[in-house]
Amino acid sequence: MVSRAERMEGGIYGLLVGDALGVPYEFHAPEQLPPPEHLDFQPPAGFHRAHDGVPPGTWSDDGAHALCLLDSLLYNGRLDPEDLGRRLVNWLEWGYLAVDGQVFDVGIQTRLALATVHAGTPALMAGPKGERDNGNGSLMRVLPLALWHSGPDAKLASDAMTQSRVTHGHLRSQVCCAVYCLWARRLLEGAGASEGWTDAVATFRTLHPEGFEARTELDTHVLPPGWETVRGTGTGYVVDCLRSARQCVVEHGTYEQVVKAAVRLGRDTDTTAAVAGGLAGLIHGVNDIPARWREGLRGRELLQPMLQKLLKAAVR
């Protein structure tokens, strides 16, 4: 039996380890990647790694943004978009919650949004809202919200959508964040991967009946008829990222198998593995994450105080 605390710790470590595992393989096509048995923090000799010079076991913007959100939630006791926006700006400008204070990977929409926040625009108006602005930058960070949140499903979904607007304002990105958080909550409560997904989607549809704009976005673009037959491809598009993560989590039985499958999709390897890895950590617990990865994860001194606060808050 996996305890709730082990699931929560597994979710945070799972996200960060998945991110760090994917970093050196980013931007590569699937056929360019090593076989699963050779995927590790340190790529095999001769592999042309992305972000050359970044030490193995280092999380990227995915992990840093997730920790910015977690730190903001723990400090304020609520979702505060303005505070989140300031923390993300501090990450970009000063390396806040980046390992070694080094920022080495920034999404296009995120950079635009944070420049807007820095210039004084209210955080909830900062995220680009065009249909082509649906990168996965708000999805990659949202898991801590589901772990911290104690409100009803409606409030969790609403907060997930709200936090997206700081960097990704289009409704499609917001919907993906809400469905992901509803799913993560069910996994935290012990549901199976497929069962939890089905219930999360059904709950979102109940919260947003037909005729609501968010429901139309879900049924038309996120989960249109026949979506189950389309394989995820590991791109930076928020819908593909969500579906790719689901594919990996549902089809594989251990944490290691899930994140290696995510990386093997190629392209946006760190984010796909972070999004899928957080969920796999929730399902299987922290002890299913290989010790070599937990111990090889850099920046744990930044993580541990927040993780202890999160676990303490969860048992109150």
MOFENTA-V413929 format. One record per residue. N is the residue number from 1. RES is the residue in one letter. OMEGA is omega as a letter, one per 40 degrees, with the letter a starting at -180 (* if undefined). Layout:
BEGIN
n:N res:RES omega:OMEGA
n:N res:RES omega:OMEGA
END
This chain:
BEGIN
n:1 res:M omega:i
n:2 res:V omega:a
n:3 res:S omega:i
n:4 res:R omega:i
n:5 res:A omega:i
n:6 res:E omega:i
n:7 res:R omega:a
n:8 res:M omega:i
n:9 res:E omega:i
n:10 res:G omega:i
n:11 res:G omega:a
n:12 res:I omega:i
n:13 res:Y omega:a
n:14 res:G omega:i
n:15 res:L omega:a
n:16 res:L omega:i
n:17 res:V omega:i
n:18 res:G omega:i
n:19 res:D omega:a
n:20 res:A omega:i
n:21 res:L omega:a
n:22 res:G omega:a
n:23 res:V omega:a
n:24 res:P omega:a
n:25 res:Y omega:a
n:26 res:E omega:i
n:27 res:F omega:a
n:28 res:H omega:i
n:29 res:A omega:a
n:30 res:P omega:a
n:31 res:E omega:i
n:32 res:Q omega:a
n:33 res:L omega:i
n:34 res:P omega:i
n:35 res:P omega:a
n:36 res:P omega:a
n:37 res:E omega:i
n:38 res:H omega:i
n:39 res:L omega:i
n:40 res:D omega:i
n:41 res:F omega:i
n:42 res:Q omega:a
n:43 res:P omega:i
n:44 res:P omega:a
n:45 res:A omega:i
n:46 res:G omega:i
n:47 res:F omega:a
n:48 res:H omega:a
n:49 res:R omega:i
n:50 res:A omega:i
n:51 res:H omega:i
n:52 res:D omega:a
n:53 res:G omega:i
n:54 res:V omega:a
n:55 res:P omega:i
n:56 res:P omega:i
n:57 res:G omega:a
n:58 res:T omega:i
n:59 res:W omega:a
n:60 res:S omega:i
n:61 res:D omega:i
n:62 res:D omega:a
n:63 res:G omega:a
n:64 res:A omega:a
n:65 res:H omega:i
n:66 res:A omega:i
n:67 res:L omega:i
n:68 res:C omega:i
n:69 res:L omega:a
n:70 res:L omega:a
n:71 res:D omega:i
n:72 res:S omega:i
n:73 res:L omega:a
n:74 res:L omega:a
n:75 res:Y omega:a
n:76 res:N omega:a
n:77 res:G omega:i
n:78 res:R omega:i
n:79 res:L omega:i
n:80 res:D omega:a
n:81 res:P omega:i
n:82 res:E omega:i
n:83 res:D omega:i
n:84 res:L omega:i
n:85 res:G omega:i
n:86 res:R omega:i
n:87 res:R omega:i
n:88 res:L omega:i
n:89 res:V omega:i
n:90 res:N omega:i
n:91 res:W omega:a
n:92 res:L omega:a
n:93 res:E omega:a
n:94 res:W omega:i
n:95 res:G omega:i
n:96 res:Y omega:i
n:97 res:L omega:i
n:98 res:A omega:i
n:99 res:V omega:a
n:100 res:D omega:a
n:101 res:G omega:a
n:102 res:Q omega:i
n:103 res:V omega:a
n:104 res:F omega:a
n:105 res:D omega:a
n:106 res:V omega:i
n:107 res:G omega:a
n:108 res:I omega:a
n:109 res:Q omega:i
n:110 res:T omega:i
n:111 res:R omega:i
n:112 res:L omega:a
n:113 res:A omega:a
n:114 res:L omega:i
n:115 res:A omega:i
n:116 res:T omega:i
n:117 res:V omega:a
n:118 res:H omega:a
n:119 res:A omega:i
n:120 res:G omega:i
n:121 res:T omega:i
n:122 res:P omega:a
n:123 res:A omega:a
n:124 res:L omega:i
n:125 res:M omega:a
n:126 res:A omega:a
n:127 res:G omega:i
n:128 res:P omega:a
n:129 res:K omega:a
n:130 res:G omega:a
n:131 res:E omega:i
n:132 res:R omega:a
n:133 res:D omega:a
n:134 res:N omega:i
n:135 res:G omega:a
n:136 res:N omega:a
n:137 res:G omega:i
n:138 res:S omega:i
n:139 res:L omega:a
n:140 res:M omega:a
n:141 res:R omega:a
n:142 res:V omega:a
n:143 res:L omega:a
n:144 res:P omega:i
n:145 res:L omega:a
n:146 res:A omega:i
n:147 res:L omega:a
n:148 res:W omega:a
n:149 res:H omega:i
n:150 res:S omega:a
n:151 res:G omega:i
n:152 res:P omega:a
n:153 res:D omega:a
n:154 res:A omega:a
n:155 res:K omega:i
n:156 res:L omega:a
n:157 res:A omega:i
n:158 res:S omega:i
n:159 res:D omega:i
n:160 res:A omega:i
n:161 res:M omega:a
n:162 res:T omega:a
n:163 res:Q omega:i
n:164 res:S omega:a
n:165 res:R omega:a
n:166 res:V omega:a
n:167 res:T omega:a
n:168 res:H omega:a
n:169 res:G omega:a
n:170 res:H omega:a
n:171 res:L omega:a
n:172 res:R omega:i
n:173 res:S omega:i
n:174 res:Q omega:a
n:175 res:V omega:i
n:176 res:C omega:i
n:177 res:C omega:a
n:178 res:A omega:i
n:179 res:V omega:a
n:180 res:Y omega:a
n:181 res:C omega:i
n:182 res:L omega:i
n:183 res:W omega:a
n:184 res:A omega:i
n:185 res:R omega:a
n:186 res:R omega:i
n:187 res:L omega:i
n:188 res:L omega:a
n:189 res:E omega:i
n:190 res:G omega:i
n:191 res:A omega:i
n:192 res:G omega:a
n:193 res:A omega:a
n:194 res:S omega:i
n:195 res:E omega:a
n:196 res:G omega:i
n:197 res:W omega:a
n:198 res:T omega:a
n:199 res:D omega:i
n:200 res:A omega:i
n:201 res:V omega:i
n:202 res:A omega:i
n:203 res:T omega:i
n:204 res:F omega:i
n:205 res:R omega:i
n:206 res:T omega:i
n:207 res:L omega:a
n:208 res:H omega:a
n:209 res:P omega:i
n:210 res:E omega:a
n:211 res:G omega:i
n:212 res:F omega:a
n:213 res:E omega:a
n:214 res:A omega:i
n:215 res:R omega:i
n:216 res:T omega:i
n:217 res:E omega:i
n:218 res:L omega:a
n:219 res:D omega:a
n:220 res:T omega:a
n:221 res:H omega:a
n:222 res:V omega:a
n:223 res:L omega:i
n:224 res:P omega:i
n:225 res:P omega:i
n:226 res:G omega:a
n:227 res:W omega:a
n:228 res:E omega:a
n:229 res:T omega:a
n:230 res:V omega:a
n:231 res:R omega:i
n:232 res:G omega:a
n:233 res:T omega:i
n:234 res:G omega:i
n:235 res:T omega:i
n:236 res:G omega:i
n:237 res:Y omega:a
n:238 res:V omega:a
n:239 res:V omega:i
n:240 res:D omega:i
n:241 res:C omega:i
n:242 res:L omega:a
n:243 res:R omega:i
n:244 res:S omega:i
n:245 res:A omega:i
n:246 res:R omega:a
n:247 res:Q omega:a
n:248 res:C omega:a
n:249 res:V omega:a
n:250 res:V omega:a
n:251 res:E omega:a
n:252 res:H omega:a
n:253 res:G omega:i
n:254 res:T omega:i
n:255 res:Y omega:a
n:256 res:E omega:i
n:257 res:Q omega:a
n:258 res:V omega:a
n:259 res:V omega:i
n:260 res:K omega:i
n:261 res:A omega:i
n:262 res:A omega:i
n:263 res:V omega:a
n:264 res:R omega:i
n:265 res:L omega:i
n:266 res:G omega:i
n:267 res:R omega:a
n:268 res:D omega:a
n:269 res:T omega:a
n:270 res:D omega:a
n:271 res:T omega:i
n:272 res:T omega:a
n:273 res:A omega:i
n:274 res:A omega:a
n:275 res:V omega:i
n:276 res:A omega:a
n:277 res:G omega:i
n:278 res:G omega:i
n:279 res:L omega:i
n:280 res:A omega:i
n:281 res:G omega:i
n:282 res:L omega:a
n:283 res:I omega:a
n:284 res:H omega:a
n:285 res:G omega:a
n:286 res:V omega:a
n:287 res:N omega:i
n:288 res:D omega:i
n:289 res:I omega:a
n:290 res:P omega:a
n:291 res:A omega:a
n:292 res:R omega:i
n:293 res:W omega:i
n:294 res:R omega:a
n:295 res:E omega:i
n:296 res:G omega:i
n:297 res:L omega:i
n:298 res:R omega:i
n:299 res:G omega:a
n:300 res:R omega:i
n:301 res:E omega:i
n:302 res:L omega:a
n:303 res:L omega:a
n:304 res:Q omega:i
n:305 res:P omega:i
n:306 res:M omega:a
n:307 res:L omega:i
n:308 res:Q omega:i
n:309 res:K omega:i
n:310 res:L omega:a
n:311 res:L omega:i
n:312 res:K omega:i
n:313 res:A omega:a
n:314 res:A omega:a
n:315 res:V omega:i
n:316 res:R omega:*
END
